[in-house]
Amino acid sequence: MARVWAGVDAGKSHHHCVVIDADGRRLLSRRVANDEPELLALIGDVVGLGDEVTWAVDLPDGGAALLIGLLAAHDQALLYIPGRTVNRAASGYRGEGKTDARDAAVIADQARMRRDLHPLRVGDDGSVELKILTTRRADLVADRTRVINRLRGLLTSIFPALERVLPDLTRAGQLTLLTGYQTPAALRRIGQARLETWLRARHVRNPGKIATAAVEAAHRQHVCLPGEAMTASVIAALAKEVIALNEHISETDRLVEDHFHQHKLAEVIISMPGIGTLLGAEFLAATRGALEFFGTADRLAGFAGLAPAPWDSGRVHGNLRRPRRYHRGLQRVFYYSAQISIATCPESRQFYDRKRAEGKRHTQAVLALARRRVNVLWALLRDQRPYQPSKPAVTAA
C-alpha cells in the first residue's frame, strides 16, 4: 500500500470524505454523520487504505471541531484548505455542478498536489479558551454598538438637544439618566436640584454636571412630538439593555484577564510596550500560542498581513500591494499596539518619527512600526525573556 489523501467537505450535521491515491484515483467516497462513532469508523477505514494518510479539511473549527480533535488524538496529519481556495480551485476541474462529494474530491486533490498548505494545529486549552472569550467579548461590543446607535436615533427623533449633551452613551451616568427621563417635559418637571439628587442616589459620577446639561437642554425644547411617549419608553428599555451589556463586557474582561495570566507566555507578551491584557489575549487566540508553527518572524508577519505582496506584470516591477489573505484579528493586535506604543515607548516614537520624516503617511508609518514589532516580539517569545528598553547612548565628554 502507498500514500493516500483524504479530503473532507465539513458540514454541521454531516461530512463527506473522498480518498484518492497518488494517481488521483478515487478509493473511497462516503457521507458520514458528525458523531464520534461514525467518525472513528471512517478514520479506521481510511487508515486501512494506505501506509501514510494525509487529511485535508475546509473548516478549522465549528462543525469540523470533533473530526479535528479525533484526528489529532490519532496522530493523523491534517492540512487546512480555506473554503474560498476550494471554491476557486473547483473551477479548474471538469463540470460545473457543486456537490459535497465533488468538493471533497477537490480538497483531496489539492492536498495531493500542493506543497504550500498549512498543517491544521489544535491549540492548547488556554489559547482555545482565550479565543472563545475574546470572540464573546467582540460579539458583546458589537451588540452594544448596535443598541447605542438605535438609542441615539430614537433620542434624536424626539429630543435632539439631549442627544447632543450626552456624548458617550457607554457611560453609566448618562445611561442611568435615560432610564428615568427621556423627554423635555419630564426633565423640566423634576428640575435640576431634584434630578441631581435622583442621580446621586443611584451612585452616578458627576451628577451635578449631568443634571445641569440635561435640564438646560430641556428648556431649549417645548414642543411635544408625535409618538414621544412610546419612543421614550423604548429609549428607557434600550438604556437598560446597554447597562446590562456593559456588565457582561466587564465580566468577560475579568475572565479574559484571569485566563490570560495563566498562560505561560503571558508575562513575555505584556512586557512589550502597547500590548495589554486584551490585545495579548487576542494574540494568543490568533496564534494559538504555537509560534513553532510559523517557523520565522517573516511568516508571522505575513499571517498578520504586515508583509506586502509583490504585484508585478510584464515590464512593471517593484510594485507592492496590501495582501488579501491574512488574519484580520492579528493585524489589529499589532496595529493598535503600535499606535499605543508611539505614545508610551520612546523607541517606538523615534522609529515612527523617522518614517514620517521619510515621507510616509501616518498609517504607513504605523504599519512599518507594527512590522518591526513583529520581529521584536518573535525574538522575545523565542528566548522566553521579557522586553527590556535599550539604554540611551552615553556621549563622551
C-alpha positions as CSV (number, residue, x, y, z in Angstrom):
1,M,0.0,0.0,0.0
2,A,1.1,3.6,-0.7
3,R,0.3,7.1,0.3
4,V,-3.3,8.4,0.2
5,W,-5.0,11.7,0.7
6,A,-8.4,12.1,2.4
7,G,-10.4,15.3,1.6
8,V,-13.3,16.2,3.9
9,D,-16.0,18.7,3.0
10,A,-17.2,19.6,6.5
11,G,-20.7,20.4,7.5
12,K,-22.8,20.9,10.6
13,S,-24.5,17.6,10.8
14,H,-22.7,15.5,8.1
15,H,-19.3,15.5,6.4
16,H,-18.4,14.0,3.0
17,C,-15.0,12.3,2.7
18,V,-13.2,11.3,-0.5
19,V,-9.9,9.4,-0.5
20,I,-7.6,9.3,-3.5
21,D,-4.2,7.7,-4.2
22,A,-1.1,9.1,-5.8
23,D,-2.6,8.8,-9.3
24,G,-5.8,10.7,-8.3
25,R,-8.0,7.5,-8.4
26,R,-10.9,7.6,-6.0
27,L,-10.6,4.9,-3.4
28,L,-13.5,5.9,-1.1
29,S,-16.4,8.3,-1.1
30,R,-18.6,8.4,1.9
31,R,-21.1,10.7,3.6
32,V,-20.7,10.4,7.4
33,A,-22.6,11.8,10.3
34,N,-20.8,14.3,12.6
35,D,-20.8,11.9,15.5
36,E,-17.9,10.2,17.2
37,P,-18.7,6.5,16.5
38,E,-19.2,7.2,12.8
39,L,-16.1,9.4,12.5
40,L,-14.0,6.8,14.3
41,A,-15.2,4.2,11.8
42,L,-14.3,6.5,8.9
43,I,-10.8,7.1,10.3
44,G,-10.3,3.3,10.7
45,D,-11.4,2.6,7.1
46,V,-9.3,5.4,5.7
47,V,-6.2,4.4,7.6
48,G,-6.6,0.9,6.2
49,L,-6.3,2.2,2.6
50,G,-2.7,3.3,2.8
51,D,0.6,3.3,4.7
52,E,0.6,7.1,5.0
53,V,-2.6,9.2,5.1
54,T,-2.8,13.0,4.8
55,W,-6.1,14.5,5.7
56,A,-7.4,17.9,4.5
57,V,-10.4,19.8,5.7
58,D,-12.0,23.1,4.7
59,L,-13.1,24.3,8.2
60,P,-10.6,24.9,11.0
61,D,-13.2,24.7,13.8
62,G,-17.0,24.8,14.3
63,G,-18.7,21.8,12.7
64,A,-15.3,20.2,12.0
65,A,-14.0,20.5,15.6
66,L,-15.0,17.0,16.6
67,L,-13.3,15.5,13.5
68,I,-10.2,17.6,14.0
69,G,-10.0,16.5,17.6
70,L,-10.3,12.9,16.7
71,L,-7.6,13.1,14.0
72,A,-5.3,14.9,16.4
73,A,-5.9,12.2,19.1
74,H,-5.0,9.5,16.5
75,D,-1.8,11.4,15.3
76,Q,-3.1,11.9,11.8
77,A,-1.5,14.5,9.5
78,L,-4.1,17.2,8.8
79,L,-4.0,20.2,6.4
80,Y,-6.3,23.2,6.2
81,I,-7.7,24.5,2.9
82,P,-9.8,27.6,3.2
83,G,-13.3,27.4,1.6
84,R,-12.5,30.2,-0.8
85,T,-9.5,28.4,-2.0
86,V,-11.6,25.3,-2.6
87,N,-14.2,27.3,-4.5
88,R,-11.6,28.9,-6.8
89,A,-9.8,25.6,-7.4
90,A,-13.0,23.8,-8.3
91,S,-13.4,26.0,-11.4
92,G,-10.3,24.2,-12.8
93,Y,-11.9,20.8,-12.7
94,R,-14.3,19.3,-15.2
95,G,-18.0,20.1,-14.8
96,E,-19.9,23.0,-13.3
97,G,-22.0,21.2,-10.7
98,K,-21.5,21.6,-7.0
99,T,-21.9,18.7,-4.6
100,D,-20.3,17.7,-1.3
101,A,-18.6,14.7,-2.9
102,R,-17.1,17.0,-5.6
103,D,-15.9,19.5,-3.1
104,A,-14.3,16.7,-1.0
105,A,-12.6,15.3,-4.1
106,V,-11.2,18.8,-4.9
107,I,-9.9,19.1,-1.4
108,A,-8.2,15.8,-1.5
109,D,-6.7,16.5,-4.9
110,Q,-5.4,19.9,-3.8
111,A,-3.8,18.3,-0.7
112,R,-2.1,15.8,-3.0
113,M,-0.7,18.4,-5.4
114,R,0.1,21.4,-3.3
115,R,3.0,22.0,-1.0
116,D,2.0,25.3,0.4
117,L,-0.9,24.2,2.6
118,H,-0.6,24.8,6.3
119,P,-1.0,22.0,8.8
120,L,-4.0,22.5,11.0
121,R,-2.9,22.6,14.6
122,V,-5.0,22.0,17.7
123,G,-4.4,24.7,20.3
124,D,-3.8,24.2,24.0
125,D,-6.7,24.7,26.4
126,G,-5.5,28.1,27.4
127,S,-5.4,29.6,23.9
128,V,-8.7,27.9,22.9
129,E,-10.4,29.4,26.0
130,L,-9.0,32.8,25.2
131,K,-10.3,32.6,21.6
132,I,-13.8,31.7,23.0
133,L,-13.7,34.6,25.5
134,T,-12.3,37.2,23.0
135,T,-14.9,36.2,20.4
136,R,-17.6,36.5,23.0
137,R,-16.4,40.0,24.0
138,A,-16.3,41.1,20.4
139,D,-19.9,40.0,20.0
140,L,-21.0,41.8,23.1
141,V,-19.2,45.0,22.0
142,A,-20.9,44.8,18.5
143,D,-24.3,44.3,20.2
144,R,-23.7,47.3,22.4
145,T,-22.7,49.5,19.4
146,R,-25.9,48.4,17.6
147,V,-28.1,49.2,20.6
148,I,-26.5,52.6,21.2
149,N,-26.9,53.5,17.5
150,R,-30.6,52.7,17.7
151,L,-30.9,54.6,21.0
152,R,-29.3,57.7,19.5
153,G,-31.6,57.5,16.5
154,L,-34.7,57.4,18.7
155,L,-33.4,60.1,21.1
156,T,-32.6,62.4,18.1
157,S,-36.2,61.9,16.8
158,I,-37.8,63.3,19.9
159,F,-35.2,65.3,21.8
160,P,-32.1,66.2,19.7
161,A,-30.8,68.7,22.3
162,L,-30.4,66.0,24.9
163,E,-28.7,63.7,22.4
164,R,-26.1,66.4,21.8
165,V,-25.2,66.8,25.5
166,L,-24.8,63.0,26.0
167,P,-21.6,62.4,24.0
168,D,-20.7,58.9,25.4
169,L,-23.7,56.6,25.9
170,T,-21.4,53.8,27.1
171,R,-21.1,55.7,30.4
172,A,-23.2,54.5,33.3
173,G,-24.3,58.0,34.4
174,Q,-25.7,59.1,31.0
175,L,-27.5,55.7,30.6
176,T,-28.9,56.0,34.1
177,L,-30.4,59.4,33.2
178,L,-32.1,57.9,30.2
179,T,-33.6,55.0,32.2
180,G,-35.7,57.6,34.1
181,Y,-36.0,60.7,32.0
182,Q,-36.1,61.0,28.2
183,T,-38.4,63.9,27.3
184,P,-38.1,67.7,27.8
185,A,-41.3,68.0,29.8
186,A,-40.2,65.3,32.3
187,L,-36.8,67.0,32.8
188,R,-38.4,70.4,33.3
189,R,-40.9,69.0,35.9
190,I,-38.2,67.4,38.1
191,G,-35.8,70.3,37.8
192,Q,-32.1,70.5,38.2
193,A,-31.8,70.1,42.0
194,R,-34.1,67.1,42.3
195,L,-32.6,65.5,39.2
196,E,-29.1,65.8,40.8
197,T,-30.4,64.2,44.0
198,W,-32.0,61.4,42.0
199,L,-28.8,60.7,40.1
200,R,-26.7,60.8,43.3
201,A,-29.0,58.3,44.9
202,R,-28.1,55.9,42.1
203,H,-24.4,56.4,42.6
204,V,-23.8,58.4,39.3
205,R,-20.5,60.2,39.0
206,N,-20.7,63.9,38.5
207,P,-24.5,64.1,39.0
208,G,-24.5,67.9,39.1
209,K,-22.8,68.2,35.7
210,I,-25.2,65.7,34.0
211,A,-28.3,67.2,35.7
212,T,-27.3,70.8,34.6
213,A,-26.7,69.8,31.0
214,A,-30.0,67.8,30.8
215,V,-32.2,70.5,32.3
216,E,-30.7,73.2,30.1
217,A,-31.4,71.0,27.0
218,A,-35.0,70.6,28.2
219,H,-35.5,74.4,28.4
220,R,-34.5,74.6,24.7
221,Q,-37.4,72.5,23.5
222,H,-41.1,72.8,24.5
223,V,-42.9,71.1,21.6
224,C,-44.2,67.6,22.1
225,L,-43.6,65.5,19.0
226,P,-45.9,62.6,17.8
227,G,-45.1,59.3,19.4
228,E,-43.0,60.8,22.1
229,A,-44.3,58.7,24.9
230,M,-43.8,55.4,23.1
231,T,-40.4,56.5,21.9
232,A,-39.4,57.5,25.4
233,S,-40.3,54.1,26.8
234,V,-38.3,52.3,24.1
235,I,-35.3,54.6,24.9
236,A,-35.5,53.6,28.6
237,A,-35.6,49.9,27.7
238,L,-32.6,50.4,25.3
239,A,-30.6,52.2,28.0
240,K,-31.2,49.4,30.5
241,E,-30.0,47.0,27.7
242,V,-26.8,48.9,27.3
243,I,-26.2,48.9,31.0
244,A,-26.6,45.1,31.1
245,L,-24.3,44.7,28.1
246,N,-21.7,46.8,29.9
247,E,-21.9,44.5,32.9
248,H,-21.5,41.4,30.6
249,I,-18.4,43.1,28.9
250,S,-16.8,43.9,32.3
251,E,-17.4,40.3,33.5
252,T,-15.9,38.9,30.3
253,D,-12.9,41.2,30.7
254,R,-12.3,39.8,34.1
255,L,-12.4,36.3,32.7
256,V,-10.0,37.2,29.9
257,E,-7.6,38.7,32.3
258,D,-7.7,35.6,34.6
259,H,-7.2,33.1,31.8
260,F,-4.6,35.2,30.0
261,H,-2.3,35.5,33.1
262,Q,-2.4,31.7,33.5
263,H,-0.8,31.2,30.1
264,K,3.0,30.6,30.1
265,L,3.7,33.3,27.5
266,A,1.6,36.0,29.2
267,E,4.3,37.9,31.0
268,V,6.6,38.0,28.0
269,I,3.8,39.3,25.8
270,I,2.6,42.1,28.0
271,S,6.1,43.2,28.6
272,M,6.0,44.7,25.1
273,P,5.0,48.4,25.2
274,G,1.5,48.8,23.9
275,I,0.3,45.3,24.5
276,G,-2.1,44.9,27.4
277,T,-4.2,42.0,28.7
278,L,-6.9,42.2,26.0
279,L,-4.5,42.6,23.0
280,G,-2.3,39.9,24.5
281,A,-5.2,37.5,24.8
282,E,-6.2,38.2,21.1
283,F,-2.6,37.5,20.1
284,L,-2.7,34.1,21.8
285,A,-6.2,33.4,20.4
286,A,-5.0,34.1,16.8
287,T,-1.7,32.2,17.0
288,R,-2.9,29.5,19.5
289,G,0.4,30.1,21.3
290,A,2.3,27.9,18.8
291,L,5.0,30.1,17.2
292,E,6.8,27.0,16.0
293,F,4.0,26.6,13.5
294,F,5.2,29.8,11.7
295,G,8.9,29.0,11.8
296,T,10.1,32.6,11.2
297,A,9.1,36.1,12.1
298,D,8.6,36.8,8.4
299,R,5.9,34.1,8.2
300,L,4.2,35.5,11.3
301,A,4.2,39.0,9.7
302,G,2.7,37.5,6.5
303,F,0.0,35.8,8.6
304,A,-0.8,39.2,10.2
305,G,-0.9,41.0,6.8
306,L,2.1,43.1,7.6
307,A,4.3,41.8,4.7
308,P,3.4,43.5,1.4
309,A,2.8,41.2,-1.6
310,P,4.6,41.8,-5.0
311,W,2.3,42.9,-7.8
312,D,4.5,42.8,-10.9
313,S,3.4,42.2,-14.5
314,G,5.4,42.4,-17.8
315,R,7.7,45.4,-17.7
316,V,6.3,46.7,-14.4
317,H,8.5,45.6,-11.5
318,G,8.7,46.6,-7.9
319,N,5.0,47.1,-7.2
320,L,3.8,46.1,-3.8
321,R,0.2,45.8,-2.6
322,R,-1.6,45.0,0.6
323,P,-2.1,41.3,1.0
324,R,-5.6,40.0,0.7
325,R,-5.3,36.8,2.7
326,Y,-4.3,37.4,6.3
327,H,-5.7,37.2,9.8
328,R,-7.6,40.5,10.5
329,G,-7.6,40.0,14.2
330,L,-3.8,39.5,14.4
331,Q,-3.2,42.6,12.3
332,R,-5.5,44.5,14.7
333,V,-3.3,43.4,17.6
334,F,-0.1,44.7,16.0
335,Y,-1.5,47.8,14.5
336,Y,-3.3,49.0,17.7
337,S,-0.4,48.1,20.0
338,A,1.9,50.0,17.6
339,Q,-0.3,53.1,17.9
340,I,-0.3,52.9,21.7
341,S,3.5,52.3,21.9
342,I,4.1,55.6,20.0
343,A,2.8,57.5,23.0
344,T,4.3,55.2,25.7
345,C,7.7,54.0,24.3
346,P,10.5,56.4,23.3
347,E,12.0,53.8,20.9
348,S,8.7,53.3,19.1
349,R,8.2,57.1,18.9
350,Q,11.7,57.5,17.4
351,F,11.1,54.9,14.8
352,Y,7.7,56.4,13.9
353,D,9.1,59.9,13.6
354,R,11.9,58.6,11.3
355,K,9.3,57.0,9.0
356,R,7.3,60.2,8.9
357,A,10.4,62.2,8.1
358,E,11.0,59.8,5.2
359,G,7.6,61.0,3.7
360,K,5.4,58.2,4.9
361,R,1.8,58.9,5.9
362,H,0.6,58.2,9.4
363,T,-0.9,54.8,8.5
364,Q,2.2,53.7,6.6
365,A,4.4,54.7,9.5
366,V,2.3,52.8,12.0
367,L,2.3,49.7,9.7
368,A,6.1,49.9,9.4
369,L,6.4,50.1,13.2
370,A,4.0,47.2,13.6
371,R,6.1,45.1,11.2
372,R,9.3,45.9,13.2
373,R,7.5,44.9,16.4
374,V,6.7,41.5,15.0
375,N,10.4,40.8,14.9
376,V,10.9,42.0,18.4
377,L,8.0,40.0,19.9
378,W,9.1,37.0,18.0
379,A,12.6,37.2,19.5
380,L,11.2,37.7,23.0
381,L,8.9,34.6,22.7
382,R,11.7,32.6,21.2
383,D,14.1,33.4,24.0
384,Q,11.4,33.4,26.7
385,R,12.5,36.7,28.1
386,P,10.6,40.0,28.8
387,Y,11.1,43.2,26.9
388,Q,13.9,45.5,28.1
389,P,14.1,49.0,26.7
390,S,17.5,49.8,25.4
391,K,19.6,52.2,27.4
392,P,20.3,55.6,25.9
393,A,23.8,56.0,24.5
394,V,26.2,57.9,26.7
395,T,28.0,60.7,24.9
396,A,31.7,61.1,25.9
397,A,32.6,64.4,27.4
